[in-house]
């Protein structure tokens, strides 16, 4: 019975480590382009590290870019007279 419990614990640890590795690789894939977008928008590129936060990190990045006022003004809609 103990070997079955030990085997299940070992298998769950392997699954957890696999999920962690996939998450970090996917986050690293997203960090480089979002770093450049943040810099072009006038924000610090370090904000792209929010991708490392599990589950909600990409949503934080999208919310900052979608709803924040871009310091460089690229994201502002054109004025009617322009």
C-alpha positions in Angstrom: 0.0 0.0 0.0 2.8 2.4 0.8 4.5 1.9 -2.5 1.3 2.8 -4.3 1.0 6.0 -2.3 4.7 6.8 -2.9 4.2 6.1 -6.6 1.2 8.5 -6.8 3.0 11.2 -5.0 6.0 10.8 -7.3 3.7 10.9 -10.4 1.9 14.0 -9.1 5.3 15.8 -8.5 6.3 14.9 -12.0 3.1 16.3 -13.4 3.5 19.5 -11.4 7.1 20.0 -12.6 6.0 19.4 -16.2 3.3 22.0 -15.9 5.7 24.4 -14.3 8.3 23.9 -17.1 5.6 24.4 -19.8 4.4 27.5 -18.1 7.8 29.1 -17.9 8.7 28.3 -21.5 5.4 29.8 -22.7 5.9 32.9 -20.5 9.4 33.3 -21.9 8.0 33.1 -25.4 5.6 35.9 -24.6 8.0 38.1 -22.7 10.1 39.2 -25.6 7.4 40.6 -27.9 5.5 42.2 -25.0 8.7 43.8 -23.7 9.1 45.6 -27.1 5.4 46.6 -27.1 5.7 48.0 -23.6 8.7 50.0 -24.6 7.1 51.4 -27.7 4.0 52.3 -25.7 6.3 54.3 -23.3 6.1 51.9 -20.3 8.9 50.0 -18.7 9.7 46.7 -20.4 9.8 45.1 -17.0 6.0 45.0 -17.0 6.1 42.1 -19.4 7.4 40.0 -16.6 3.8 39.8 -15.4 3.6 36.9 -17.8 5.4 34.8 -15.2 2.4 35.1 -12.8 0.5 31.8 -13.3 -3.0 31.9 -14.7 -3.6 35.7 -14.6 -0.3 37.2 -15.8 -1.2 37.5 -19.5 -4.5 39.1 -18.5 -2.7 41.7 -16.4 -0.4 42.5 -19.4 -3.4 42.8 -21.7 -5.3 45.0 -19.2 -2.4 47.4 -18.8 -2.0 47.8 -22.6 -5.7 47.9 -23.3 -6.9 50.3 -20.6 -3.8 52.3 -19.6 -2.9 55.7 -21.1 0.1 55.1 -23.2 2.8 57.7 -22.3 3.9 58.0 -26.0 0.3 58.4 -27.2 0.4 55.8 -29.9 -2.7 54.1 -28.6 -4.9 57.2 -28.6 -7.7 57.5 -31.1 -7.3 60.3 -33.7 -9.1 63.6 -33.0 -11.9 64.6 -35.3 -10.1 67.6 -36.6 -6.8 65.8 -37.3 
